Amino acid sequence: MRPAWWERGVRFSCVGCGRCCRGEPGAIFFSRAEGERVCAFLSLVEGTMDEGTFRRRFVTLRWGRPSFIERPNGDCIFYRAEEARCSIYGVRPSQCRLFPFWPEVMRSEGSWASYAKSCPGMNDGRLYSASEIEALLREDAAQRA
């Protein structure tokens, strides 16, 4: 088997720019536990919020799974343009936390380079080793299952 293109590692540090939170429409999946954490966080920030209110205001179904609502322009409902930041960053779901270590980004050096054009944190900052990348990809796979 051929070694992965990232066998020597890759550099990445989130700069908090929010570019991964906006633009292209898609789905922002989250687990039940992640939804509960976000709901609890919003309860602290916005006042009491029950699960029903949370689901009505922030959740939709995509391909039969809960996903955060996106605005018509593709931005995540939790992206705050005025601050260029995620308003739930500390409790964001693993899908968001694991970026850019998604299979579609890591499949080739060309794919990585393409995503890096819009993410200033890629190719800069902390060096992730091959074993760390493999662990992150396994975590991503488990979340998608």
Contact map, one row per residue, 1 for C-alpha under 8 A:
1110000000000000000000000000000000000000000000000000000000000000000000000000000000000000000000000000000000000000000000000000000000000000000000000
1111000000000000000000000000000000000000000000000000000000000000000000000000000000000000000000000000000000000000000000000000000000000000000000000
1111101000000000000000000000000000000000000000000000000000000000000000000000000000000000000000000000000000000000000000000000000000000000000000000
0111111000000000000000000000000000000000000000000000000000000000000000000000000000000000000000000000000000000000000000000000000000000000000000000
0011111100000000000000000000000000000000000000000000000000000000000000000000000000000000000000000000000000011000000000000000000000000000000000000
0001111111000000000000000000000000000000000000000000000000000000000000000000000000000000000000000000000001001000000000000000000001000000000000000
0011111110000000000000000000000000000000000000000000000000000000000000000000000000000000000000000000000000000000000000000000000011000000000000000
0000111111000000000000000000000000000000000000000000000000000000000000000000000000000000000000000000000000000000000000000000000011000000000000000
0000011111100000000000000000000000000000000000000000000000000000000000000000000000000000000000000000000000000000000000000000001111001000000000000
0000010111110000000000000000000000000000000000000000000000000000000000000000000000000000000000000000000000000000000000000010001110000000000000000
0000000011111000000000000000000000000000000000000000000000000000000000000000000000000000000000000000000000000000000000000111111100000000000000000
0000000001111100000000000000000000000000000000000000000000000000000000000000000000000000000000000000000000000000000000001111111100000000000000000
0000000000111110000000000000000000000000000000000000000000000000000000000000000000000000000000000000000000000000000000001101110000000000000000000
0000000000011111100000000000000000000000000000000000000000000000000000000000000000000000000000000000000000000000000000001100000000000000000000000
0000000000001111100000000000000000000000000000000000000000000000000000000000000000000000000000000000000000000000000000011000000000000000000000000
0000000000000111110000000000000000000000000000000000000000000000000000000000000000011100000000000000000000000000000000000000000000000000000000000
0000000000000111111000000000000000000000000000000000000000000000000000000000000000011000000000000000000000000000000000000000000000000000000000000
0000000000000001111111000000000000000000000000000000000000000000000000000000001000011100000000000000000000000000000000000000000000000000000000000
0000000000000000111111100000000000000000000000000000000000000000000000000000000000000000000000000000000000000000000001100000000000000000000000000
0000000000000000011111100000000000000000000000000000000000000000000000000000000000000000000000000000000000000000000000100000000000000000000000000
0000000000000000011111100000000000000000000000000000000000000000000000000011001000000100000000000000000000000000000000000000000000000000000000000
0000000000000000011111110000000000000000000000000000000000000000000000001111001000000000000000000000000000000000000000000000000000000000000000000
0000000000000000001111111000000000000000000000000000000000000000000000001110000000000000000000000000000000000000000000000000000000000000000000000
0000000000000000000001111100000000000000000000000000000000000000000000001110000000000000000000000000000000000000000000000000000000000000000000000
0000000000000000000000111110000000000000000000000000000000000000000001001110000000000000000000000000000000000000000000000000000000000000000000000
0000000000000000000000011111000000000000000000000000000000000000000000000100000000000000000000000000000000000000000000000000000000000000000000000
0000000000000000000000001111100000000000000000000000000000000100001100000000000000000000000000000000000000000000000000000000000000000000000000000
0000000000000000000000000111110000000000000000000000000000000000001110000001000000000000000000110000000000000000000000000000000000000000000000000
0000000000000000000000000011111000000000000000000000000000000000111100000000000000000000000010100000000000000000000000000000000000000000000000000
0000000000000000000000000001111101100000000000000000000000000000011100000000000000000000000011100000000000000000000000000000000000000000000000000
0000000000000000000000000000111111100000000000000000000000000000010000000000000000000000000010000000000000000000000000000000000000000000000000100
0000000000000000000000000000011111110000000000000000000000000000000000000000000000000000000000000000000000000000000000000000000000000000000000000
0000000000000000000000000000001111111000000000000000000000000000000000000000000000000000000000000000000000000000000000000000000000000000000000000
0000000000000000000000000000011111111100000000000000000000000000000000000000000000000000001110000000000000000000000000000000000000000000000000000
0000000000000000000000000000011111111110000000000000000000000000000000000000000000000000000010000000000000000000000000000000000000000000000000000
0000000000000000000000000000000111111111000000000010000000000000000000000000000000000000000000000000000000000000000000000000000000000000000000000
0000000000000000000000000000000011111111100000000000000000000000000000000000000000000000001000000000000000000000000000000000000000000000000000000
0000000000000000000000000000000001111111110000000000000000000000000000000000000000000001001100000000000000000000000000000000000000000000000000000
0000000000000000000000000000000000111111111000001110010000000000000000000000000000000000000000000000000000000000000000000000000000000000000000000
0000000000000000000000000000000000011111111100001000000000000000000000000000000000000000000000000000000000000000000000000000000000000000000000000
0000000000000000000000000000000000001111111110000000000000000000000000000000000000000001001000000000000000000000000000000000000000000000000000000
0000000000000000000000000000000000000111111111101000000000000000000000000000000000000000000000000000000000000000000000000000000000000000000000000
0000000000000000000000000000000000000011111111111100000000000000000000000000000000000000000000000000000000000000000000000000000000000000000000000
0000000000000000000000000000000000000001111111110000000000000000000000000000000000000000000000000000000000000000000000000000000000000000000000000
0000000000000000000000000000000000000000111111100000000000000000000000000000000000000000000000000000000000000000000000000000000000000000000000000
0000000000000000000000000000000000000000011111111000000000000000000000000000000000000000000000000000000000000000000000000000000000000000000000000
0000000000000000000000000000000000000000011111111000000000000000000000000000000000000000000000000000000000000000000000000000000000000000000000000
0000000000000000000000000000000000000000001101111100000000000000000000000000000000000000000000000000000000000000000000000000000000000000000000000
0000000000000000000000000000000000000011011001111110110000000000000000000000000000000000000000000000000000000000000000000000000000000000000000000
0000000000000000000000000000000000000010001000011111110000000000000000000000000000000000000000000000000000000000000000000000000000000000000000000
0000000000000000000000000000000000010010000000001111111000000000000000000000000000000000000000000000000000000000000000000000000000000000000000000
0000000000000000000000000000000000000000000000000111111100000000000000000000000000000000000000000000000000000000000000000000000000000000000000000
0000000000000000000000000000000000000000000000001111111110000000000000000000000000000000000000000000000000000000000000000000000000000000000000000
0000000000000000000000000000000000000010000000001111111111100000000000000000000000000000000000000000000000000000000000000000000000000000000000000
0000000000000000000000000000000000000000000000000011111111110000000000000000000000000000000000000000000000000000000000000000000000000000000000000
0000000000000000000000000000000000000000000000000001111111100000000000000000000000000000000000000000000000000000000000000000000000000000000000000
0000000000000000000000000000000000000000000000000000111111100000000000000000000000000000000000000000000000000000000000000000000000000000000000000
0000000000000000000000000000000000000000000000000000011111110000000110000000100000000000000000000000000000000000000000000000000000000000000000000
0000000000000000000000000000000000000000000000000000011111111000011110000000000000000000000000000000000000000000000000000000000000000000000000000
0000000000000000000000000000000000000000000000000000001001111100011110000000000000000000000000000000000000000000000000000000000000000000000000000
0000000000000000000000000000000000000000000000000000000000111111111000000000000000000000000000000000000000000000000000000000000000000000000000000
0000000000000000000000000010000000000000000000000000000000011111111000000000000000000000000000000000000000000000000000000000000000000000000000000
0000000000000000000000000000000000000000000000000000000000001111100000000000000000000000000000000000000000000000000000000000000000000000000000000
0000000000000000000000000000000000000000000000000000000000001111110000000000000000000000000000000000000000000000000000000000000000000000000000000
0000000000000000000000000000100000000000000000000000000000001111111000000000000000000000000000000000000000000000000000000000000000000000000000000
0000000000000000000000000000111000000000000000000000000000111101111100000000000000000000000000000000000000000000000000000000000000000000000000000
0000000000000000000000000011110000000000000000000000000000111100111110000000000000000000000000000000000000000000000000000000000000000000000000000
0000000000000000000000000011110000000000000000000000000001110000011111000001100000000000000000000000000000000000000000000000000000000000000000000
0000000000000000000000000001000000000000000000000000000001110000001111100001100000000000000000000000000000000000000000000000000000000000000000000
0000000000000000000000001000000000000000000000000000000000000000000111111111100000000000000000000000000000000000000000000000000000000000000000000
0000000000000000000000000000000000000000000000000000000000000000000011111111100000000000000000000000000000000000000000000000000000000000000000000
0000000000000000000000000000000000000000000000000000000000000000000001111110000000000000000000000000000000000000000000000000000000000000000000000
0000000000000000000001111000000000000000000000000000000000000000000001111110000000000000000000000000000000000000000000000000000000000000000000000
0000000000000000000001111100000000000000000000000000000000000000000001111111000000000000000000000000000000000000000000000000000000000000000000000
0000000000000000000011111000000000000000000000000000000000000000000001111111101000000000000000000000000000000000000000000000000000000000000000000
0000000000000000000011000001000000000000000000000000000000000000000111100111111000000000000000000000000000000000000000000000000000000000000000000
0000000000000000000000000000000000000000000000000000000001000000000111100011111000000000000000000000000000000000000000000000000000000000000000000
0000000000000000000000000000000000000000000000000000000000000000000000000001111100000111000000000000000000000000000000000000000000000000000000000
0000000000000000010011000000000000000000000000000000000000000000000000000011111110011110000000000000000000000000000000000000000000000000000000000
0000000000000000000000000000000000000000000000000000000000000000000000000000011111111110000000000000000000000000000000000000000000000000000000000
0000000000000000000000000000000000000000000000000000000000000000000000000000001111111000000000000000000000000000000000000000000000000000000000000
0000000000000000000000000000000000000000000000000000000000000000000000000000000111110000000000000000000000000000000000000000000000000000000000000
0000000000000000000000000000000000000000000000000000000000000000000000000000000111111000000000000000000000000000000000000000000000000000000000000
0000000000000001110000000000000000000000000000000000000000000000000000000000001111111100000000000000000000000000000000000000000000000000000000000
0000000000000001110000000000000000000000000000000000000000000000000000000000001110111110100000000000000000000000000000000000000000000000000000000
0000000000000001010010000000000000000000000000000000000000000000000000000000011100011111100000000000000000000000000000000000000000000000000000000
0000000000000000000000000000000000000000000000000000000000000000000000000000011100001111100000000000000000000000000000000000000000000000000000000
0000000000000000000000000000000000000100100000000000000000000000000000000000010000000111111100000000000000000000000000000000000000000000000000000
0000000000000000000000000000000000000000000000000000000000000000000000000000000000001111111100000000000000000000000000000000000000000000000000000
0000000000000000000000000000000000000000000000000000000000000000000000000000000000000001111100000000000000000000000000000000000000000000000000000
0000000000000000000000000000000001001100100000000000000000000000000000000000000000000001111110000000000000000000000000000000000000000000000000000
0000000000000000000000000000000001000100000000000000000000000000000000000000000000000001111111011000000000000000000000000000000000000000000000000
0000000000000000000000000000111001100000000000000000000000000000000000000000000000000000001111111000000000000000000000000000000000000000000000000
0000000000000000000000000000010000000000000000000000000000000000000000000000000000000000000111111100000000000000000000000000000000000000000100100
0000000000000000000000000001110000000000000000000000000000000000000000000000000000000000000011111110000000000000000000000000000000000000000100100
0000000000000000000000000001000000000000000000000000000000000000000000000000000000000000000111111110000000000000000000000000000000000000000000000
0000000000000000000000000000000000000000000000000000000000000000000000000000000000000000000111111110000000000000000000000000000000000000000000000
0000000000000000000000000000000000000000000000000000000000000000000000000000000000000000000001111111110000000000000000000000000000000001000100000
0000000000000000000000000000000000000000000000000000000000000000000000000000000000000000000000111111110000000000000000000000000000000000000000000
0000000000000000000000000000000000000000000000000000000000000000000000000000000000000000000000000111110011000000000000000100000000000000000000000
0000000000000000000000000000000000000000000000000000000000000000000000000000000000000000000000000111111011000000000000000000000000001001100100000
0000000000000000000000000000000000000000000000000000000000000000000000000000000000000000000000000111111111000000000000000000000000000000100100000
0000000000000000000000000000000000000000000000000000000000000000000000000000000000000000000000000000111111100000000000000000000000000000100000000
0000000000000000000000000000000000000000000000000000000000000000000000000000000000000000000000000000011111100010000000000000000000000000000000000
0000000000000000000000000000000000000000000000000000000000000000000000000000000000000000000000000001111111110011001000000000000000000000000000000
0000010000000000000000000000000000000000000000000000000000000000000000000000000000000000000000000001111111111011000000000000000000000000000000000
0000000000000000000000000000000000000000000000000000000000000000000000000000000000000000000000000000001111111011000000000000000000000000000000000
0000100000000000000000000000000000000000000000000000000000000000000000000000000000000000000000000000000011111111000000000000000000000000000000000
0000110000000000000000000000000000000000000000000000000000000000000000000000000000000000000000000000000001111111100000000000000000000000000000000
0000000000000000000000000000000000000000000000000000000000000000000000000000000000000000000000000000000000011111110000000000000000000000000000000
0000000000000000000000000000000000000000000000000000000000000000000000000000000000000000000000000000000111111111111000000000000000000000000000000
0000000000000000000000000000000000000000000000000000000000000000000000000000000000000000000000000000000011111111111100000000000000000000000000000
0000000000000000000000000000000000000000000000000000000000000000000000000000000000000000000000000000000000001111111110000000000000000000000000000
0000000000000000000000000000000000000000000000000000000000000000000000000000000000000000000000000000000000000111111111000000000000000000000000000
0000000000000000000000000000000000000000000000000000000000000000000000000000000000000000000000000000000010000011111111100000000000000000000000000
0000000000000000000000000000000000000000000000000000000000000000000000000000000000000000000000000000000000000001111111111110000000000000000000000
0000000000000000000000000000000000000000000000000000000000000000000000000000000000000000000000000000000000000000111111110000000000000000000000000
0000000000000000001000000000000000000000000000000000000000000000000000000000000000000000000000000000000000000000011111110000000000000000000000000
0000000000000000001100000000000000000000000000000000000000000000000000000000000000000000000000000000000000000000001111111100000000000000000000000
0000000000000010000000000000000000000000000000000000000000000000000000000000000000000000000000000000000000000000000111111111000000000000000000000
0000000000011110000000000000000000000000000000000000000000000000000000000000000000000000000000000000000000000000000100111111100000000000000000000
0000000000111100000000000000000000000000000000000000000000000000000000000000000000000000000000000001000000000000000100111111100000000000000000000
0000000001110000000000000000000000000000000000000000000000000000000000000000000000000000000000000000000000000000000100011111100000000000000000000
0000000000111000000000000000000000000000000000000000000000000000000000000000000000000000000000000000000000000000000000011111110000000000000000000
0000000000111000000000000000000000000000000000000000000000000000000000000000000000000000000000000000000000000000000000001111111000000000000000000
0000000000111000000000000000000000000000000000000000000000000000000000000000000000000000000000000000000000000000000000000001111100000000000000000
0000000011110000000000000000000000000000000000000000000000000000000000000000000000000000000000000000000000000000000000000000111110000000000000000
0000000011110000000000000000000000000000000000000000000000000000000000000000000000000000000000000000000000000000000000000000011111011000000000000
0000001111000000000000000000000000000000000000000000000000000000000000000000000000000000000000000000000000000000000000000000001111111000000000000
0000011110000000000000000000000000000000000000000000000000000000000000000000000000000000000000000000000000000000000000000000000111111100000000000
0000000000000000000000000000000000000000000000000000000000000000000000000000000000000000000000000000000000000000000000000000000011111110000000000
0000000000000000000000000000000000000000000000000000000000000000000000000000000000000000000000000000000000000000000000000000000111111111000000000
0000000010000000000000000000000000000000000000000000000000000000000000000000000000000000000000000000100000000000000000000000000111111111100000000
0000000000000000000000000000000000000000000000000000000000000000000000000000000000000000000000000000000000000000000000000000000001111111110000000
0000000000000000000000000000000000000000000000000000000000000000000000000000000000000000000000000000000000000000000000000000000000111111111000000
0000000000000000000000000000000000000000000000000000000000000000000000000000000000000000000000000100100000000000000000000000000000011111111100000
0000000000000000000000000000000000000000000000000000000000000000000000000000000000000000000000000000111000000000000000000000000000001111111110000
0000000000000000000000000000000000000000000000000000000000000000000000000000000000000000000000000000000000000000000000000000000000000111111111000
0000000000000000000000000000000000000000000000000000000000000000000000000000000000000000000000000000000000000000000000000000000000000011111111100
0000000000000000000000000000000000000000000000000000000000000000000000000000000000000000000001100100110000000000000000000000000000000001111111110
0000000000000000000000000000000000000000000000000000000000000000000000000000000000000000000000000000000000000000000000000000000000000000111111111
0000000000000000000000000000000000000000000000000000000000000000000000000000000000000000000000000000000000000000000000000000000000000000011111111
0000000000000000000000000000001000000000000000000000000000000000000000000000000000000000000001100000000000000000000000000000000000000000001111111
0000000000000000000000000000000000000000000000000000000000000000000000000000000000000000000000000000000000000000000000000000000000000000000111111
0000000000000000000000000000000000000000000000000000000000000000000000000000000000000000000000000000000000000000000000000000000000000000000011111
